[in-house]
Amino acid sequence: MNSKLIIIGLMVSSLLGISASGQKQTTSQQVTLQDDKSGDHLIFVIDTGEYKFENCKGNISIGGAGTVSVTGCKVALRDMSDTRRVLAEIDLCDRVGKADIAFAVPTLTNQGDPSTFESVISDANTADSAFDCQPKPIVSK
């Protein structure tokens, strides 16, 4: 009787194992940069290149999708066009990053050329970065 229960148990566990292995696991790692002084922040998904940027003072934001390259610990995001420049570099091992974001902001009257907005993000500790405008805590070393 015990051997029949063991065999049935093995069959059930192997069926569960086959069922679980047939399910595709997907993970999307997000990276957040937050400027140490202004709080401006950029978040992007490494797998897809989708990103969003927010400026804390002017309530200005943009989103899009760029190209992501990964070399060892370094991750780079790039989205360049006639109306925008989004360049970001993060070292996942050292937890530091920087970004340069510039884009055309249409004028309210639609007269003349649009103005250009630019933000430079410098993040000395990406571990404490958040996608909000809360000031970062000051840590003495």
FENRA-V155997 format. One record per residue. PHI is phi in degrees with one decimal (999 if undefined). Layout:
phi={PHI,PHI}
This chain:
phi={999,-62.5,-66.7,-65.8,-66.5,-64.5,-63.9,-62.6,-61.1,-64.9,-64.5,-64.1,-66.3,-70.8,-64.6,-63.8,-64.0,-66.2,-62.5,-67.9,-72.8,-78.2,-86.3,-79.7,-95.6,-122.9,-128.4,-123.6,-83.9,-101.4,-120.6,-121.1,-113.8,-135.3,-61.5,-64.8,-101.6,-84.9,86.8,-50.5,-142.9,-132.2,-126.1,-148.5,-97.7,-63.0,-65.9,-109.9,80.6,-67.3,-141.7,-143.6,-122.2,-133.2,-96.8,-78.9,-84.3,-103.0,49.5,-106.1,-145.6,-141.7,-143.5,174.5,-138.3,-122.6,-102.2,-112.2,-125.3,-125.6,-131.5,63.4,-86.1,-92.3,-120.5,-126.2,-115.7,-142.5,-142.4,-123.0,-153.2,-67.6,-111.4,-154.5,-138.4,-127.4,-127.2,-140.4,-134.1,-133.5,-103.3,-67.9,-75.6,-85.4,57.9,-129.3,-162.6,-149.3,-150.7,-129.0,-122.6,-142.9,-156.9,-79.3,-112.3,-63.2,-76.7,-67.3,-91.9,59.0,-108.6,78.8,-76.0,-69.2,-81.7,-113.4,-104.5,-139.6,-138.5,-114.5,-105.8,-127.3,-121.5,-81.5,-151.9,-69.5,-65.5,-104.2,-77.4,-140.5,-91.4,-153.9,-99.2,-71.0,-64.8,-76.8,-69.9,-87.0,-114.0,-88.7,-110.7}
